[in-house]
Structure formats: structure tokens, C-alpha cells
């Protein structure tokens, strides 16, 4: 029976070999075939390990990322500054984030951090500014001459050329001199003035409107050094005023910014026999 089957298989093989153009011979040996098959099997068994991520490490990275974002946001909020500037010849009124208002005289500047405001109500200023502060947390105003702290009040600060005056119009104001650390609390219609020694001197206003008359574009002076008067004229009219060496005159009087600068200069110069001359850049004052 088996011989019969082998005979048939042999016959079939002979038939295929007899077909024209068909070559059923296999050139590789059994050893080569087995070697090739072993390589394929081995390559299939090689598994590339996948990285294993620990949940604990993932939480650490997530917390670190959140901290970096918070630190970056906090630095931005703390360092971002808004400036309000009144150049020579103009007055500006601006609102602070809590609704408090600032009114700037000519040649003045106010700076604050709007995104940090509700953490720290702090303003830096130069020049002359009137503050109307909403009640709330501590409100501080810093200048190179001193720091003024309030909770809710109205007050005026003048800080120019080593001249520092804080005038309270309502509530209570605490003033601290930068160099000496001298502290002074003032109330309505009281004024703290920086002395030549770096301390603070208390005085009481006789004329309520004299200090803040500039808010109504009026300028009132009582025994004021004449250099300071010309400095105010320079700022209000946005001109340059050059002074020759003048005696230490003290001026008392007032003028409105609505008047022409020539009329104002004439009023100030006449009592002392001073002469004002127009120049290419502004005016020159001589004896």
C-alpha cells in the first residue's frame, strides 16, 4: 500500500518536472534553512522595553510645574508697574485700582503695581500730588524724602528738590522721614515739613486753600523763596526759565494759570526790580 503511494508521488513529481519552464529545485540546504528560521524566531522574541513612569514621580513633576507657574505669575504681578505722568504744563487726575484718586500737578509722577494692589496699596511719587484715599487696608506713599501712611483720608504731598511737605485735609496721616526715621502723625489742616537736619516740623495751616490752590489752577505764595516761585511758573507754563544770581527774595502773592506767562512774570518781577527777557528757549531773569 505504501509503495503504491510512493509510486504515485514519484509520478506526480515527474509530471511537474516535465512541465516546460518550471524549475522546482531548491538551492539552499536544510542547515541553511534551519539557521535562517532560527534567526527569525530569535528576532521575534526580542522585546523593546517600554519606559515605566512612576505615579509618584509624575506628581512631583506636576507640583514643580505648578510652583514655577505660580512663582512666575507672582513675579509678574509684583514687578509690573503703571506710571501716571503729568508733564510740564498739564494737570492729570487718575483712579487707582481700589477707587482712590490721585491728582497730579505739573511735572509730577505716580507709580504703582496694579496686579499687586490688593496685596499692598503702595504708591511711589515725585512732584506734587493730592490723594483722596478710600478706606481699607494700609495705604503708603513713598518718595525719596519720606513715607506717608494712611487708612482713608485726603492729603497733599509736595516732594521736589529736597523740599518735602505733607498736608492733611481729613483723617489722620503718619509721616516718616527717610534719613532720620523721625515719625510724625498729623490730622486735619496740619502740615509736616522736612527740616534741613532731616527731621519733621509740625505746623498748622492758616489758609486751608493755599497749599492745594493749584487744583483750581491758582498759585498762592506766602514768604516763598523766589527761586521756588519761578520753578512753579516754569512747570505750569512748560517753559525754561534761567535765573541769574539773585538775592534771597521772598515772594508773597498769587496768580492764575489762565493768565499769560508774560503777565505772571511781570507781577513777580516788578516788586524786586527784576527784568525778564524772552530767549529762544524760554525766559531769562536778571536784576
C-alpha positions in Angstrom: 0.0 0.0 0.0 2.8 2.4 0.9 4.8 1.5 -2.2 1.7 2.3 -4.2 1.5 5.8 -2.7 5.2 6.5 -3.1 4.9 5.4 -6.7 2.1 7.9 -7.2 4.1 10.7 -5.6 7.0 10.0 -7.8 4.8 10.1 -10.8 3.4 13.5 -9.8 6.9 14.9 -9.3 8.0 13.6 -12.7 4.9 15.2 -14.2 5.8 18.6 -12.7 9.4 18.4 -13.7 8.3 17.6 -17.3 6.4 21.0 -17.4 8.2 23.4 -19.7 9.9 26.4 -17.9 9.2 25.2 -14.4 12.1 24.6 -12.1 11.2 23.0 -8.7 14.8 22.6 -7.4 15.8 24.4 -4.1 19.3 25.6 -3.9 19.6 26.1 0.0 20.5 23.1 2.2 18.5 22.1 5.2 21.1 23.6 7.6 20.9 27.0 5.9 17.1 26.9 6.1 17.1 26.0 9.7 19.7 28.7 10.5 17.6 31.3 8.8 14.5 30.2 10.6 16.3 30.3 14.0 17.3 34.0 13.3 13.7 35.0 12.6 12.4 33.3 15.7 15.1 34.9 17.8 14.3 38.4 16.4 10.6 38.0 17.3 11.5 37.2 20.9 13.5 40.4 21.3 11.1 42.9 23.0 12.0 46.6 23.4 11.2 47.6 27.0 8.7 50.5 27.4 9.7 53.2 29.8 7.9 52.8 33.1 6.6 56.1 34.7 6.1 56.2 38.4 2.8 57.9 39.6 4.8 59.4 42.4 7.4 61.0 40.0 4.5 62.3 37.8 3.0 64.0 40.9 6.4 65.6 41.7 6.8 67.0 38.2 3.2 68.3 38.2 3.7 70.0 41.6 7.0 71.5 40.4 5.4 72.8 37.2 2.6 74.4 39.2 5.1 76.1 41.6 7.0 77.5 38.7 3.9 78.9 37.1 2.8 80.5 40.4 6.3 82.0 41.0 6.4 83.4 37.5 2.9 84.9 37.9 3.7 86.3 41.3 6.9 88.0 40.0 5.0 89.4 37.1 2.3 90.8 39.4 4.9 92.2 41.7 7.1 93.8 39.1 4.5 95.1 36.6 4.2 98.9 37.1 1.8 101.5 35.9 3.1 105.1 35.7 0.9 108.2 35.7 2.8 111.3 34.5 1.8 114.9 34.3 4.3 116.7 32.1 5.1 120.4 32.3 2.1 122.5 31.5 -0.6 119.9 32.5 -2.6 118.6 35.4 -3.8 114.9 35.5 -6.4 113.1 37.6 -6.3 109.3 37.7 -8.0 106.4 39.5 -6.2 103.7 41.4 -7.4 100.1 41.4 -9.4 100.5 44.7 -11.2 103.6 43.5 -8.8 106.0 45.3 -7.9 109.0 43.2 -4.7 110.9 42.6 -4.4 114.5 41.2 -1.0 115.4 39.8 0.4 118.9 39.5 2.6 119.7 36.5 5.9 117.9 36.5 4.8 115.0 38.7 4.8 111.2 38.5 3.0 108.4 40.3 3.9 104.7 40.0 2.1 101.6 41.4 1.7 97.9 40.9 -1.9 97.3 39.6 -1.9 93.5 39.9 -0.4 93.6 43.3 -2.6 96.4 44.6 -5.0 94.4 46.7 -2.0 92.8 48.5 -0.2 96.1 49.1 -1.6 99.6 48.5 1.6 101.4 47.8 2.5 104.3 45.6 5.7 105.9 44.6 5.7 109.6 43.7 7.7 112.6 42.8 6.5 116.2 42.3 3.2 117.3 43.9 0.2 115.1 44.2 -3.2 115.3 46.0 -4.5 112.0 47.3 -8.1 111.0 48.1 -7.8 107.6 49.6 -10.6 105.1 50.0 -10.9 103.4 53.4 -9.4 100.0 53.6 -6.0 98.4 54.3 -2.9 100.5 54.9 -2.1 102.9 52.0 1.5 104.1 51.7 3.1 106.8 49.5 6.9 106.7 49.1 9.2 109.3 47.9 13.0 109.8 48.3 12.3 112.1 51.2 9.8 110.1 53.3 6.9 107.7 53.5 3.3 108.7 54.2 0.9 106.0 55.6 -2.9 106.3 55.9 -6.0 104.2 56.1 -8.5 106.6 54.5 -8.1 110.3 54.2 -7.3 113.2 51.9 -3.8 114.8 51.8 -1.3 116.6 49.7 2.4 115.8 49.2 5.0 118.1 47.8 8.4 116.5 47.1 10.8 118.5 45.0 14.4 119.5 45.3 14.9 118.5 49.0 11.6 120.2 49.8 9.1 117.8 51.4 5.7 118.8 52.8 2.8 116.6 53.7 -0.5 118.4 54.4 -3.6 116.5 55.9 -7.1 117.6 54.9 -9.1 114.9 56.5 -8.5 111.8 58.7 -5.0 111.1 60.1 -1.7 110.8 58.3 1.6 109.3 59.6 4.8 110.7 58.1 8.2 109.1 58.4 11.4 110.9 57.3 13.6 108.7 55.1 17.0 109.7 56.5 16.3 110.2 60.2 13.4 107.9 60.7 11.6 110.7 62.5 7.8 109.9 62.8 5.0 112.4 63.0 1.3 112.0 63.0 -0.8 114.9 61.7 -4.5 115.5 61.5 -6.8 117.9 59.6 -5.1 121.1 58.5 -1.8 120.1 60.0 1.4 120.0 58.0 4.7 118.1 58.3 7.7 119.7 56.7 11.2 118.2 56.3 13.8 120.3 58.1 17.4 120.8 57.0 18.5 118.4 59.7 16.4 115.6 58.3 13.6 115.7 60.9 10.0 116.7 60.6 8.4 120.0 61.8 4.7 120.3 62.7 2.8 123.4 61.7 -0.9 124.4 61.4 -2.4 125.9 58.2 -3.8 129.3 58.4 -5.2 129.3 54.9 -6.9 126.0 54.0 -6.7 126.6 50.3 -3.1 127.9 50.0 -1.4 124.5 49.6 -3.9 123.0 47.2 -4.9 126.1 45.3 -3.0 124.5 42.3 -6.0 122.1 41.9 -8.1 125.1 40.8 -5.2 126.4 38.7 -4.4 129.1 41.3 -1.0 129.5 42.8 -0.7 131.2 46.2 2.7 132.0 47.9 3.4 133.4 51.3 7.1 134.4 52.0 8.2 131.8 49.5 11.8 131.9 48.1 11.6 133.5 44.7 13.5 130.6 43.0 10.7 128.3 44.1 8.1 130.7 42.6 9.9 130.8 39.2 10.3 127.0 39.4 6.5 126.7 39.7 5.9 129.1 36.8 8.4 127.0 34.7 6.3 123.8 35.3 2.9 125.4 34.8 3.7 127.0 31.5 6.2 124.4 30.2 8.9 126.9 29.6 12.6 127.1 30.6 13.4 130.0 33.0 17.1 130.8 33.6 17.9 132.8 36.7 21.0 135.0 37.2 22.4 135.0 40.7 19.6 136.7 42.6 19.4 137.7 46.3 17.3 135.6 48.6 14.0 137.4 47.9 10.8 136.1 49.5 7.6 136.4 47.4 4.0 136.7 48.6 1.3 136.8 46.1 -0.8 134.7 43.8 -1.7 134.2 40.1 -3.9 132.1 37.9 -2.6 129.7 35.3 -5.2 131.2 33.0 -3.2 134.4 32.8 -0.5 134.8 30.2 3.1 133.9 31.3 4.3 137.4 30.5 1.7 138.9 32.8 2.6 136.5 35.6 6.4 137.2 35.2 5.7 140.9 35.3 3.8 140.5 38.6 6.5 138.5 40.2 9.5 140.6 39.0 8.1 144.1 39.5 8.3 144.3 43.3 12.1 143.5 43.2 13.0 145.5 40.1 13.8 142.3 38.2 13.9 142.1 34.4 12.6 139.2 32.4 13.8 138.7 28.8 12.4 136.3 26.2 15.0 133.9 24.8 15.0 131.2 22.1 14.2 128.5 24.7 12.1 130.5 27.2 13.0 133.4 29.6 15.9 134.8 31.5 15.5 136.7 34.8 18.1 139.4 35.7 18.4 142.3 38.1 
